[in-house]
């Protein structure tokens, strides 16, 4: 919408202000953030795309889950092998 009405406005900010009014968004800053995000996602502006950001979040969650699982396995192995060492041999 901003790109469509940009030519009719004095500036890009004026276009964003108008779009925020048309959409009932509280502030033009919100529209500006949407525009910048769309530019990054479209490859027009440098930065991390929404898709890349979501993938990084997913990988961080998976990494944390794997670290927790490793911790549990290490504790279980230590308890198991520690119990084996404490048992009398036959």
N, C-alpha and C positions, 0 to 999 in steps of 0.2 A: 504494500500500500504506500509506503514511504516513497519508493522509487516511482510509483505511478503519479503521485501528486507533487513530487519534488519540483518539477518545472513550473508549477503554478504558485510556488512559495518563494519567499525571499532567500531562504537558506534551508539546509538540511534539517537544522534544529526546528525551524518553523514547520516543516513538513512533519517531523516527528511529533511536535506539539499538536498539530491538527489531527494526526492519526490517533493520538492518545485521547483526544476529545471525541472523535468519531467512535472509538471502541469503548469509551467509558473507562479507560485505564487511568489510575490516579495521577500518574506523573509521566511526562515525556521521557524521563530517564529510563523507565522500564522499556519503552519502545526503542530507545537508543541501544540498550543492551541486546534486545531481540535482533535489531538490525546488525549489530556487530557480530553476534553469534552466527547469524545467517551468512554474513560475509566470510567468516572463518570456515564455516561448513561448506560454503560454495567455492572455497579456494581463492577468493578475491583478496582476503586479508590473511597474513600469517598468524599461526596460532594452533592450538590443539583443538581438533574438531570434537563435536559432541560425541561422535562414535568412538573416537580414540579415548576420550575422557571416560566414557562408560566402560570401555575395555580395561583401562587401567584400574578403575574401581573394582571391577569384577576380579581381576587378577590379584589385587591386594587382599580382597576378601578370601579368595582361594588360598593364597599364601598364608594368611593368618590361620585359616582352618587346618592347613597341612602342618604348620608349626605346632598347633595345639595337639594334633593327632600324634606327631613325633614325640612330644613331651609325655603324653600318656603312654605311648609304647615304650619309651625309655624307662619310665618309672615302673611299668609292669615288668620289663625285662630285668631291671635291677632287683625288684622284689622277688621275682622267680629265681634268678640265679643266686641271690643272697640266701634264699630259703634252701636251695640245693646245697650250698656250702655248709650250712648249719646242721644238716642231717647227718647222722652217723652212717658211715659206709659199712657195707656187709661183706 
